[in-house]
Amino acid sequence: MSRRLVLLIALALVASAGRLAAQDAGEKAPLRILVVNDDGYRAAGIVALVDSLLPLGEVAVVAPLEQQSGAGHAITYREPIAVLEHDNPQGVTWYAVNARPATVTRVAILALLDWRPDVVVSGINRGDNVGASAWVSGTVGAAREGALHGIPSMAVSTNPRSASDYAVAGGWARRVLAALIEADALHGPLLLNVNVPAGTPAGIRVAPMSLDLGDQRYDDRRSPRGLRYLWDDWSAPESASAGGTDLDWFLQGYVTVTPLEIDQTDDRALPMLGELFDEH
């Protein structure tokens, strides 16, 4: 074992002991919150999210340098990753990282922060990530990366009609997080996808993911020089094919909370495939 690794382990044990001692003395250790997103480090949604979460503990922001919507769980690994510090009026540690959202979370946990987050909160995304959109969402991808590291994580999205909708969504994010803390349910690898409708929500519902894909079209065009190209033209689902899903409740004006799995193994197919391919 290298001397550097021994030192890192020793420092981690000392930090852990210090937090345990504070708890034994009746002092609750402050919640350490990593805030990430896919809209960029200056996005209105991330500023609103920080404002809403500051009362709950220590907040650090690590976000993409540029907008990265639709990046899903893509990673940055073939080019250097530039890191810039961003000044902010809250005095919060705030980094801009030239990488995709999932990598931004990974870099924050493994290379930038001098503490391990107790929770990762991603958002507030401009645009909902209800249903199957979670598969391609950079906001959800950034949160999923946290869960893969064993840290409870949450993605928060809204369809803002005005700046106040971000503040409303931030309030709901704080409410969900506070409820998990109160119930001692904030444990990894919990991964939540939270979507907040614009305006005043009718309430909150826990619901499974909708698999409705929306309307996907491609406009087939030609350039002046005859080059063929396709222009993406996608519309979100306007109705839900199944009742009780996150899409169904969201369209009715409810905040939706959907727990997601990070283990994608299809347990139902394992026995059949085992019979076909396992050597006996």
Contacts in CASP RR format, 6 or more apart in sequence:
PFRMAT RR
TARGET T0000
AUTHOR 0000-0000-0000
METHOD contacts of the structure
MODEL  1
MSRRLVLLIALALVASAGRLAAQDAGEKAPLRILVVNDDGYRAAGIVALV
DSLLPLGEVAVVAPLEQQSGAGHAITYREPIAVLEHDNPQGVTWYAVNAR
PATVTRVAILALLDWRPDVVVSGINRGDNVGASAWVSGTVGAAREGALHG
IPSMAVSTNPRSASDYAVAGGWARRVLAALIEADALHGPLLLNVNVPAGT
PAGIRVAPMSLDLGDQRYDDRRSPRGLRYLWDDWSAPESASAGGTDLDWF
LQGYVTVTPLEIDQTDDRALPMLGELFDEH
15 115 0 8 1.000
19 29 0 8 1.000
22 28 0 8 1.000
22 29 0 8 1.000
23 29 0 8 1.000
30 57 0 8 1.000
30 58 0 8 1.000
31 56 0 8 1.000
31 57 0 8 1.000
31 58 0 8 1.000
31 118 0 8 1.000
31 119 0 8 1.000
31 181 0 8 1.000
32 57 0 8 1.000
32 58 0 8 1.000
32 60 0 8 1.000
32 115 0 8 1.000
32 116 0 8 1.000
32 117 0 8 1.000
32 118 0 8 1.000
32 119 0 8 1.000
33 53 0 8 1.000
33 56 0 8 1.000
33 57 0 8 1.000
33 58 0 8 1.000
33 59 0 8 1.000
33 60 0 8 1.000
33 117 0 8 1.000
33 118 0 8 1.000
33 119 0 8 1.000
33 120 0 8 1.000
33 121 0 8 1.000
34 60 0 8 1.000
34 62 0 8 1.000
34 105 0 8 1.000
34 108 0 8 1.000
34 109 0 8 1.000
34 113 0 8 1.000
34 117 0 8 1.000
34 119 0 8 1.000
34 120 0 8 1.000
34 121 0 8 1.000
34 151 0 8 1.000
35 46 0 8 1.000
35 49 0 8 1.000
35 50 0 8 1.000
35 53 0 8 1.000
35 59 0 8 1.000
35 60 0 8 1.000
35 61 0 8 1.000
35 62 0 8 1.000
35 63 0 8 1.000
35 120 0 8 1.000
35 121 0 8 1.000
35 122 0 8 1.000
35 123 0 8 1.000
36 61 0 8 1.000
36 62 0 8 1.000
36 63 0 8 1.000
36 101 0 8 1.000
36 104 0 8 1.000
36 105 0 8 1.000
36 108 0 8 1.000
36 120 0 8 1.000
36 121 0 8 1.000
36 122 0 8 1.000
36 123 0 8 1.000
36 142 0 8 1.000
36 143 0 8 1.000
37 43 0 8 1.000
37 45 0 8 1.000
37 46 0 8 1.000
37 49 0 8 1.000
37 63 0 8 1.000
37 64 0 8 1.000
37 101 0 8 1.000
37 122 0 8 1.000
37 123 0 8 1.000
37 124 0 8 1.000
37 125 0 8 1.000
37 139 0 8 1.000
37 142 0 8 1.000
38 64 0 8 1.000
38 67 0 8 1.000
38 68 0 8 1.000
38 69 0 8 1.000
38 70 0 8 1.000
38 71 0 8 1.000
38 101 0 8 1.000
38 122 0 8 1.000
38 123 0 8 1.000
38 125 0 8 1.000
38 137 0 8 1.000
38 138 0 8 1.000
38 139 0 8 1.000
38 141 0 8 1.000
38 142 0 8 1.000
39 45 0 8 1.000
39 46 0 8 1.000
39 63 0 8 1.000
39 64 0 8 1.000
39 67 0 8 1.000
39 68 0 8 1.000
39 69 0 8 1.000
39 123 0 8 1.000
39 125 0 8 1.000
39 126 0 8 1.000
39 139 0 8 1.000
40 46 0 8 1.000
40 63 0 8 1.000
40 64 0 8 1.000
40 65 0 8 1.000
40 66 0 8 1.000
40 67 0 8 1.000
40 68 0 8 1.000
40 96 0 8 1.000
41 61 0 8 1.000
41 63 0 8 1.000
41 64 0 8 1.000
41 65 0 8 1.000
41 86 0 8 1.000
41 94 0 8 1.000
41 95 0 8 1.000
41 96 0 8 1.000
42 86 0 8 1.000
43 63 0 8 1.000
43 67 0 8 1.000
43 126 0 8 1.000
44 126 0 8 1.000
44 160 0 8 1.000
44 163 0 8 1.000
44 166 0 8 1.000
45 123 0 8 1.000
45 124 0 8 1.000
45 125 0 8 1.000
45 126 0 8 1.000
45 166 0 8 1.000
45 169 0 8 1.000
46 61 0 8 1.000
46 63 0 8 1.000
46 123 0 8 1.000
46 124 0 8 1.000
47 166 0 8 1.000
48 124 0 8 1.000
48 166 0 8 1.000
48 167 0 8 1.000
48 169 0 8 1.000
48 170 0 8 1.000
49 121 0 8 1.000
49 123 0 8 1.000
49 124 0 8 1.000
49 156 0 8 1.000
49 166 0 8 1.000
49 169 0 8 1.000
49 170 0 8 1.000
49 173 0 8 1.000
50 59 0 8 1.000
50 61 0 8 1.000
50 90 0 8 1.000
50 92 0 8 1.000
51 90 0 8 1.000
51 167 0 8 1.000
51 170 0 8 1.000
52 167 0 8 1.000
52 170 0 8 1.000
52 171 0 8 1.000
52 173 0 8 1.000
52 174 0 8 1.000
53 59 0 8 1.000
53 121 0 8 1.000
53 170 0 8 1.000
53 173 0 8 1.000
53 174 0 8 1.000
53 177 0 8 1.000
54 90 0 8 1.000
54 92 0 8 1.000
55 174 0 8 1.000
56 174 0 8 1.000
56 177 0 8 1.000
56 178 0 8 1.000
56 181 0 8 1.000
58 115 0 8 1.000
59 92 0 8 1.000
60 92 0 8 1.000
60 93 0 8 1.000
60 94 0 8 1.000
60 95 0 8 1.000
60 108 0 8 1.000
60 113 0 8 1.000
60 117 0 8 1.000
61 86 0 8 1.000
61 88 0 8 1.000
61 92 0 8 1.000
61 93 0 8 1.000
61 94 0 8 1.000
61 95 0 8 1.000
62 95 0 8 1.000
62 97 0 8 1.000
62 104 0 8 1.000
62 105 0 8 1.000
62 107 0 8 1.000
62 108 0 8 1.000
62 112 0 8 1.000
62 113 0 8 1.000
63 94 0 8 1.000
63 95 0 8 1.000
63 96 0 8 1.000
63 97 0 8 1.000
63 104 0 8 1.000
64 96 0 8 1.000
64 97 0 8 1.000
64 98 0 8 1.000
64 99 0 8 1.000
64 100 0 8 1.000
64 101 0 8 1.000
64 104 0 8 1.000
65 82 0 8 1.000
65 84 0 8 1.000
65 96 0 8 1.000
65 97 0 8 1.000
65 98 0 8 1.000
65 99 0 8 1.000
66 98 0 8 1.000
68 100 0 8 1.000
68 101 0 8 1.000
68 138 0 8 1.000
69 125 0 8 1.000
69 126 0 8 1.000
69 137 0 8 1.000
69 138 0 8 1.000
70 136 0 8 1.000
70 137 0 8 1.000
70 138 0 8 1.000
71 100 0 8 1.000
71 101 0 8 1.000
71 102 0 8 1.000
71 138 0 8 1.000
71 141 0 8 1.000
72 100 0 8 1.000
72 101 0 8 1.000
72 102 0 8 1.000
72 135 0 8 1.000
72 136 0 8 1.000
72 137 0 8 1.000
72 138 0 8 1.000
72 140 0 8 1.000
72 141 0 8 1.000
73 102 0 8 1.000
73 138 0 8 1.000
73 141 0 8 1.000
73 144 0 8 1.000
73 145 0 8 1.000
74 100 0 8 1.000
74 102 0 8 1.000
75 99 0 8 1.000
75 100 0 8 1.000
75 102 0 8 1.000
75 103 0 8 1.000
75 106 0 8 1.000
76 98 0 8 1.000
76 99 0 8 1.000
76 100 0 8 1.000
76 103 0 8 1.000
77 103 0 8 1.000
81 97 0 8 1.000
81 98 0 8 1.000
81 99 0 8 1.000
81 103 0 8 1.000
81 107 0 8 1.000
82 97 0 8 1.000
82 98 0 8 1.000
83 95 0 8 1.000
83 96 0 8 1.000
83 97 0 8 1.000
83 98 0 8 1.000
83 107 0 8 1.000
83 112 0 8 1.000
84 95 0 8 1.000
84 96 0 8 1.000
84 97 0 8 1.000
85 94 0 8 1.000
85 95 0 8 1.000
85 96 0 8 1.000
86 94 0 8 1.000
86 95 0 8 1.000
86 96 0 8 1.000
87 94 0 8 1.000
88 94 0 8 1.000
93 113 0 8 1.000
95 108 0 8 1.000
95 112 0 8 1.000
97 103 0 8 1.000
97 104 0 8 1.000
97 107 0 8 1.000
97 108 0 8 1.000
97 112 0 8 1.000
99 107 0 8 1.000
100 138 0 8 1.000
101 122 0 8 1.000
101 138 0 8 1.000
101 139 0 8 1.000
101 141 0 8 1.000
101 142 0 8 1.000
101 145 0 8 1.000
102 138 0 8 1.000
102 141 0 8 1.000
102 142 0 8 1.000
102 144 0 8 1.000
102 145 0 8 1.000
103 145 0 8 1.000
104 142 0 8 1.000
105 120 0 8 1.000
105 122 0 8 1.000
105 141 0 8 1.000
105 142 0 8 1.000
105 143 0 8 1.000
105 145 0 8 1.000
105 146 0 8 1.000
106 145 0 8 1.000
106 149 0 8 1.000
108 117 0 8 1.000
109 116 0 8 1.000
109 117 0 8 1.000
109 146 0 8 1.000
109 149 0 8 1.000
109 151 0 8 1.000
116 151 0 8 1.000
117 146 0 8 1.000
117 151 0 8 1.000
118 151 0 8 1.000
118 152 0 8 1.000
118 186 0 8 1.000
119 151 0 8 1.000
119 152 0 8 1.000
119 153 0 8 1.000
119 154 0 8 1.000
119 177 0 8 1.000
119 186 0 8 1.000
120 142 0 8 1.000
120 143 0 8 1.000
120 145 0 8 1.000
120 146 0 8 1.000
120 147 0 8 1.000
120 151 0 8 1.000
120 152 0 8 1.000
120 153 0 8 1.000
120 154 0 8 1.000
121 143 0 8 1.000
121 153 0 8 1.000
121 154 0 8 1.000
121 156 0 8 1.000
121 173 0 8 1.000
121 177 0 8 1.000
122 138 0 8 1.000
122 139 0 8 1.000
122 140 0 8 1.000
122 141 0 8 1.000
122 142 0 8 1.000
122 143 0 8 1.000
122 153 0 8 1.000
122 154 0 8 1.000
122 155 0 8 1.000
122 156 0 8 1.000
123 139 0 8 1.000
123 142 0 8 1.000
123 155 0 8 1.000
123 156 0 8 1.000
123 157 0 8 1.000
124 156 0 8 1.000
124 157 0 8 1.000
124 158 0 8 1.000
124 166 0 8 1.000
124 169 0 8 1.000
124 170 0 8 1.000
124 173 0 8 1.000
124 196 0 8 1.000
125 137 0 8 1.000
125 139 0 8 1.000
125 155 0 8 1.000
125 156 0 8 1.000
125 157 0 8 1.000
125 158 0 8 1.000
126 158 0 8 1.000
126 160 0 8 1.000
127 157 0 8 1.000
127 158 0 8 1.000
127 159 0 8 1.000
127 160 0 8 1.000
128 157 0 8 1.000
128 158 0 8 1.000
128 159 0 8 1.000
128 195 0 8 1.000
128 197 0 8 1.000
128 236 0 8 1.000
128 250 0 8 1.000
129 137 0 8 1.000
129 139 0 8 1.000
129 140 0 8 1.000
129 155 0 8 1.000
129 157 0 8 1.000
129 193 0 8 1.000
129 195 0 8 1.000
130 157 0 8 1.000
130 195 0 8 1.000
130 210 0 8 1.000
130 236 0 8 1.000
130 246 0 8 1.000
130 247 0 8 1.000
130 250 0 8 1.000
130 256 0 8 1.000
131 193 0 8 1.000
131 209 0 8 1.000
131 210 0 8 1.000
131 211 0 8 1.000
131 212 0 8 1.000
131 245 0 8 1.000
131 246 0 8 1.000
131 247 0 8 1.000
131 258 0 8 1.000
132 209 0 8 1.000
132 210 0 8 1.000
132 211 0 8 1.000
132 212 0 8 1.000
132 213 0 8 1.000
133 236 0 8 1.000
134 140 0 8 1.000
134 155 0 8 1.000
134 193 0 8 1.000
134 209 0 8 1.000
134 258 0 8 1.000
134 260 0 8 1.000
137 155 0 8 1.000
137 157 0 8 1.000
139 155 0 8 1.000
139 156 0 8 1.000
139 157 0 8 1.000
140 155 0 8 1.000
140 193 0 8 1.000
140 260 0 8 1.000
141 155 0 8 1.000
142 155 0 8 1.000
143 153 0 8 1.000
143 154 0 8 1.000
143 155 0 8 1.000
143 191 0 8 1.000
143 192 0 8 1.000
143 193 0 8 1.000
144 153 0 8 1.000
144 155 0 8 1.000
144 191 0 8 1.000
144 260 0 8 1.000
144 262 0 8 1.000
145 153 0 8 1.000
146 153 0 8 1.000
147 153 0 8 1.000
147 188 0 8 1.000
147 189 0 8 1.000
147 190 0 8 1.000
147 191 0 8 1.000
147 262 0 8 1.000
148 189 0 8 1.000
148 262 0 8 1.000
150 188 0 8 1.000
150 189 0 8 1.000
151 188 0 8 1.000
151 189 0 8 1.000
152 180 0 8 1.000
152 186 0 8 1.000
152 187 0 8 1.000
152 188 0 8 1.000
152 189 0 8 1.000
152 190 0 8 1.000
152 191 0 8 1.000
153 188 0 8 1.000
153 189 0 8 1.000
153 190 0 8 1.000
153 191 0 8 1.000
153 192 0 8 1.000
154 173 0 8 1.000
154 176 0 8 1.000
154 177 0 8 1.000
154 191 0 8 1.000
154 192 0 8 1.000
154 193 0 8 1.000
154 194 0 8 1.000
155 192 0 8 1.000
155 193 0 8 1.000
155 194 0 8 1.000
156 169 0 8 1.000
156 170 0 8 1.000
156 172 0 8 1.000
156 173 0 8 1.000
156 194 0 8 1.000
156 195 0 8 1.000
156 196 0 8 1.000
157 169 0 8 1.000
157 193 0 8 1.000
157 194 0 8 1.000
157 195 0 8 1.000
157 196 0 8 1.000
158 165 0 8 1.000
158 166 0 8 1.000
158 168 0 8 1.000
158 169 0 8 1.000
158 195 0 8 1.000
158 196 0 8 1.000
158 197 0 8 1.000
158 198 0 8 1.000
159 165 0 8 1.000
159 197 0 8 1.000
159 198 0 8 1.000
160 166 0 8 1.000
160 169 0 8 1.000
160 198 0 8 1.000
161 198 0 8 1.000
161 199 0 8 1.000
162 198 0 8 1.000
165 196 0 8 1.000
165 198 0 8 1.000
165 199 0 8 1.000
168 196 0 8 1.000
168 199 0 8 1.000
168 200 0 8 1.000
168 201 0 8 1.000
169 196 0 8 1.000
170 196 0 8 1.000
172 194 0 8 1.000
172 196 0 8 1.000
172 201 0 8 1.000
172 204 0 8 1.000
172 255 0 8 1.000
173 194 0 8 1.000
173 196 0 8 1.000
176 192 0 8 1.000
176 194 0 8 1.000
176 204 0 8 1.000
176 257 0 8 1.000
177 186 0 8 1.000
180 186 0 8 1.000
180 190 0 8 1.000
189 262 0 8 1.000
190 259 0 8 1.000
191 259 0 8 1.000
191 260 0 8 1.000
191 261 0 8 1.000
191 262 0 8 1.000
192 257 0 8 1.000
192 258 0 8 1.000
192 259 0 8 1.000
192 260 0 8 1.000
193 209 0 8 1.000
193 246 0 8 1.000
193 256 0 8 1.000
193 257 0 8 1.000
193 258 0 8 1.000
193 259 0 8 1.000
193 260 0 8 1.000
194 255 0 8 1.000
194 256 0 8 1.000
194 257 0 8 1.000
194 258 0 8 1.000
195 246 0 8 1.000
195 250 0 8 1.000
195 255 0 8 1.000
195 256 0 8 1.000
195 258 0 8 1.000
196 255 0 8 1.000
197 250 0 8 1.000
197 253 0 8 1.000
197 254 0 8 1.000
197 255 0 8 1.000
201 253 0 8 1.000
201 254 0 8 1.000
201 255 0 8 1.000
202 252 0 8 1.000
202 253 0 8 1.000
202 254 0 8 1.000
203 253 0 8 1.000
203 254 0 8 1.000
203 255 0 8 1.000
204 254 0 8 1.000
204 255 0 8 1.000
204 256 0 8 1.000
204 257 0 8 1.000
205 244 0 8 1.000
205 249 0 8 1.000
205 254 0 8 1.000
205 255 0 8 1.000
205 256 0 8 1.000
205 257 0 8 1.000
206 256 0 8 1.000
206 257 0 8 1.000
206 258 0 8 1.000
206 259 0 8 1.000
207 244 0 8 1.000
207 245 0 8 1.000
207 246 0 8 1.000
207 248 0 8 1.000
207 249 0 8 1.000
207 256 0 8 1.000
207 257 0 8 1.000
207 258 0 8 1.000
208 244 0 8 1.000
208 245 0 8 1.000
208 246 0 8 1.000
208 258 0 8 1.000
209 245 0 8 1.000
209 246 0 8 1.000
209 258 0 8 1.000
209 260 0 8 1.000
210 237 0 8 1.000
210 240 0 8 1.000
210 241 0 8 1.000
210 242 0 8 1.000
210 245 0 8 1.000
210 246 0 8 1.000
210 247 0 8 1.000
210 248 0 8 1.000
212 237 0 8 1.000
212 240 0 8 1.000
212 241 0 8 1.000
212 245 0 8 1.000
212 247 0 8 1.000
213 237 0 8 1.000
214 234 0 8 1.000
214 235 0 8 1.000
214 236 0 8 1.000
214 237 0 8 1.000
215 234 0 8 1.000
215 235 0 8 1.000
215 237 0 8 1.000
216 233 0 8 1.000
216 234 0 8 1.000
217 233 0 8 1.000
217 234 0 8 1.000
217 235 0 8 1.000
218 230 0 8 1.000
218 231 0 8 1.000
218 232 0 8 1.000
218 233 0 8 1.000
219 230 0 8 1.000
219 231 0 8 1.000
219 233 0 8 1.000
220 228 0 8 1.000
220 230 0 8 1.000
221 228 0 8 1.000
221 229 0 8 1.000
221 230 0 8 1.000
221 231 0 8 1.000
222 228 0 8 1.000
222 229 0 8 1.000
223 229 0 8 1.000
237 247 0 8 1.000
238 251 0 8 1.000
239 251 0 8 1.000
240 247 0 8 1.000
240 248 0 8 1.000
240 251 0 8 1.000
242 248 0 8 1.000
246 256 0 8 1.000
246 258 0 8 1.000
249 256 0 8 1.000
250 256 0 8 1.000
END
